Amino acid sequence: MAIAKNLDNINESVHTALTRRHKDVIGTGCAVKLVAVTKNQDAALVREAIDAGAWSIGENRVQEALIKAKILERKPEWHLIGHLQTNKVQQAVPQFDLIHSVDSERLVLEIDRVAGKIGKRQDVLIQVNAAGEDTKFGVAPGDLKELVRITSVLENVRLCGLMTIAPYYDDAEAARPVFKEMYQLFMELKAVSLPNTSIEWLSMGMTNDFIVAVEEGSNLIRVGTGIFGSRD
Ligand SMILES: *Cc1c(COP(=O)(O)O)cnc(C)c1O
């Protein structure tokens, strides 16, 4: 019950945020996909969310997703939102529909290799550490072009956009410049014509800041506590 209600509230907030978008922020379309972040939540709650209409499920650990996928009867769209180690790629590629956290050449080469072996085209986003925080993964904005170039020559990987985790602020307004910068990077990426790419997703915004993120052009938000309550 609570989960369905929370999903309704989030969808309503997204709708309102879309109406407040500046008219220049049109490059990401007018629909927003919600990824329900289920890390540390057990499979019964994931099932409840799926039954309530949360069709995209986000996990930040490969192993946790594999365990839950085995238990669930229905197959949602699986999103890997956490850091991916090269030695986990073998397990991650068959499981995830979209990997949000590509942040190095070494990692994306391994994804390409594994995807090729199983005949999959793996959709990925490049994670950008837009605010340059030491504690966060992701490429620096200045290194993005090079990783895009490397990724776009790989035939078993399809680059679909960018992801960022904004710094946490009590007042989400403070994150607005980060989201604005990401939107610019996204639009620049969309403007260049590259092979093996389909630039459509700008993944940004979490429970605390998704409204501001959507106002600034996010079309893929990742919400955990806003749906499930706090994680133990
Ligand atoms: C945990 C997590 C989220 C969701 O965070 P909430 O604050 O619970 O909404 C989103 N993105 C990433 C990468 C996460 O690790």
The ligand as an ORCA input file, in Angstrom:
! r2SCAN-3c Opt
* xyz 0 1
  C      21.028      4.409     -3.517
  C      21.120      5.100     -4.831
  C      20.046      5.855     -5.333
  C      18.760      6.075     -4.572
  O      18.972      6.881     -3.489
  P      17.746      7.426     -2.583
  O      18.291      8.585     -1.897
  O      17.399      6.293     -1.653
  O      16.635      7.732     -3.494
  C      20.188      6.440     -6.578
  N      21.319      6.309     -7.304
  C      22.372      5.598     -6.864
  C      23.581      5.495     -7.710
  C      22.310      4.974     -5.616
  O      23.369      4.282     -5.180
*
